[in-house]
Amino acid sequence: MKIQYFKGSFFHTPVHGQLEFVEEALLLVNEEGIIQSIVRPTDEMYADILHAAKQTPDFVELAQGQYFLPGFIDLHVHAPQWPQAGVALDTPLNHWLDECTFPLEAKYEDVDFAKEVYQDLVAHLLAQGTTTVLYFATVHQAASLALAEICGQQGQRGLVGKVVMDLEEMNPSYYRDASAQSAIEETESFILAVKELGKDVKQGIYPVVTPRFVPSCSEEALRGLGDLVQKHHVHVQSHCSESQWAHDFVFERFGKRDTEVLRDFGLLSDKSVMAHCNFLNESDGEIYLETGTAVAHCPISNSYFANSVFPVKKFKEQGLEMGLGTDISGGFSPSLYDNIKQAVMSSRMLEDGVDTNRAFEERGVADSRISVIEAFSLATQGGGEALSLPIGVLKPGYAFDAQVIDINHPHNRISSFGIFEQPAEILQKILYLATKENIRQVWVQGNLVHQKQLGA
């Protein structure tokens, strides 16, 4: 069996928030792109294995100042909104949706347009170190399938959903499913097509049942999608209790909380990821625990449209599975590095509060802040756990998804000047200061999918 050998130091968090730094390790990766073993310099056979590895053409050795990080996992991307990134974020949500988002998404009936955008987006995300993405597509079956195909071609692990939004009074006439029945039938056809496509994709391509959110879907559609989840055992994604309006609207319509509605329609499971979740309470959290449902925390996007700060620490302490999402284009940045930083900043604002007219002890929510290492966990280990896939950690049995970070690159040198050189300090500086220039290579399932040219 062919083995690839990777030599270098790496950072990861096998457990949420617990950093492990492994120096000058040898990672042995099998033909399927799975880490077979990790040999450390203190292991008895290290020198012999290193000697043998150097004789093969499949040996990769990092230079001084380079490190492996796990590939990032983005749990919430609206792929068709990529052309809109950075536009209209200073407007009310209804304007952002009605004047920009929905007219844009309607254009994906044109498959050629869809391919142009999706090829650019997937390449851009890979260059940001993002190796796995949970994508919302559009209501268009052909364009949604094209996104899955492009992920396969470019080597990214893609989980793709054809969006369902059929409720006539809640969706624009020019952009919605024709009926609940057609939405269900097209979703099942999409599931089968993506499953067939995934058979020939090494890193995996997965279909995702995707009701846009409860307010946009009829009861018939939600029930039918729940039935498809049970029938095909596929991933599920939606938005849950994102904003004050959405949370209140669902309760007024059903007399139940958003979480309860999704559960009762069979849409919460150990393969379900719900975006935002800003208005969850502890009873919602118990439902998430019982069903195995995970949260996609979108800190940049939440700053614009969520009317709140999601309490990461509170729900992690309750035991919820959780990862990070960029929420393109409600979040302007395609970089999970930016969202790692914002997750920390938002948590500190939640703890300290923002209204100086209140007494200090009443201003914030005590014990809410998270560390940058905990945010890094969300982007890696947490994302893999949320998707129930063996990714996000560099250990045997997991896919070799990795970024090669170079802190000595002349275009963006990350120096500590001989002072802050403990492993945790080096990683903190990478997470706060790295740019695309520092991401020299990206590997997915043992395949090199992105490489910076010399001098770039």
Summary of the structure (lengths in Angstrom):
residues: 456
radius of gyration: 21.9
end to end distance: 35.3
largest distance: 68.8
contacts: 1665
relative contact order: 0.15
helix: 43%
strand: 23%
